[in-house]
Amino acid sequence: MKKAIVLGATGMVGGCFLTRLIESGWDVLGVSRNTAMGRQIVQRSYRFVGCDILDRQSLQKLFSKEKPDLIVNMAAQAFNGTSWEAEHYTYLVNIEGTHNVLAAAHDSCPEAKLLLACSSAEYGDVKPEDCPLVEDMPLKPITPYGVTKVASECMGYQFFKNYNMPIYLPRMFIHVGTGHPPATAIQNFARQIALIKTKRIKPVMQTGRLDTARDFIDVRDGVDGMLTLLEKGIPGTPVNICTGVAPTIQEVLDMLLDIAGVDVEIQQSKSLLRHSDEPLLLGDNSRLKALGWERKYSLRETLEGVLDDWIRRVEKEPG
C-alpha cells in the first residue's frame, strides 16, 4: 500500500485530498499544527499527527519515519484578503514553511512526489484582455499572498531542477466547498444568507465589490484535477486548476439568493473592499484537460452544497 502525507489536513482542500486518497486505497497520514486540529468537522478515520511546517526538524523526523510516496502540501495562510492584515505571518508561513517542507523532503524522501499548492493570485496585475490566463505568461502578483505563492512555486521549481525531485505545481484558482470559514466571498455570502433564512439576522447583506469576476472550481473537481496531474502530469510544469469560466461575484450572489429563495437588501461594506482587486481572473485549463480531466460539478451544484452546509452550521450556533 502506498503512503501519503497530507499537510494542512484540517483545511477544506486538504480534507478533500484525504478523502480521495483513502478512497483510492492509500495509507494516509493527516498533518496539521496542533492549534488547527479542532477545525476538522468529520470524525477522523485515518492516522493524524500534529506538526507545524515552521518546525523543520519535526517535519524531517516525520518524513524520515513515514517514508511517504506522496506529500501534499496544503498548509499555508491560504486567504488573499487576510494577507493584507497578516502580511508578516503570510510571508513567514507560506515562504519559510514551504522551504521547510521542500528541505525536509529533500533530506528524508527525495524520491517522493511532492505537490505544492500554488495559486492564481500569482498572475496578479492582469487586464481582462489578458484572459484566459495561460501558465507561460509573466507573473506580476499584487497582494502579499500572491507574492508568497510565486516564491513558493519558484522554490518548488528550484528543488525540481537542482535535485531532480518530482515536484508538481498546480496553480489553484478559487476552490469552493463545504466546511470552509467565511473568509472568501462565497462562504461569507452563504453564511449571511443562512443566518437570514433561519431568521437570525435581518435580510440585509454586507458585500464587497460585486462587479469582479472569478474562475471558481468545486473543491472535488480541483482535487481530482490535482490527482490527475500527479498521475499523468510533468514535474516542474505549472498547470492551472480551473474551469475556464468566470462568473461575476454579482452572478454568484444572485444564484445563492435564488437557491435560498430569499430577498435581501445589499449594502457595500468598506471592510470587505481590498487594496487591489483584479477585475477578472479567468484561467485557461487546456493543460489540465489534455491530461484527461473533466469537470463534474456545476457552479449551482457547488453553491447548493455550500449553502446547505452553512444552514446546518448556523443552526448549531447559540441563538
JOKA-V822440 format. One record per run of one state. SS is the DSSP state (a for helix, b for strand, c for the rest). FROM is the first residue (numbers start at 1). TO is the last residue. If there is no record, write none. Layout:
SS:FROM:TO
SS:FROM:TO
This chain:
c:1:2
b:3:7
c:8:11
a:12:23
c:24:26
b:27:32
c:33:33
a:34:39
c:40:46
b:47:50
c:51:55
a:56:66
c:67:69
b:70:73
c:74:81
a:82:85
c:86:86
a:87:108
c:109:112
b:113:119
a:120:122
c:123:123
b:124:124
c:125:127
a:128:130
c:131:132
b:133:133
c:134:139
b:140:140
c:141:143
a:144:163
c:164:166
b:167:172
c:173:173
b:174:176
c:177:184
a:185:197
c:198:203
b:204:207
c:208:212
b:213:214
c:215:215
b:216:218
a:219:232
c:233:237
b:238:241
c:242:246
b:247:248
a:249:260
c:261:264
b:265:268
c:269:269
a:270:272
c:273:279
b:280:281
c:282:282
b:283:283
c:284:285
a:286:290
c:291:298
a:299:315
c:316:319
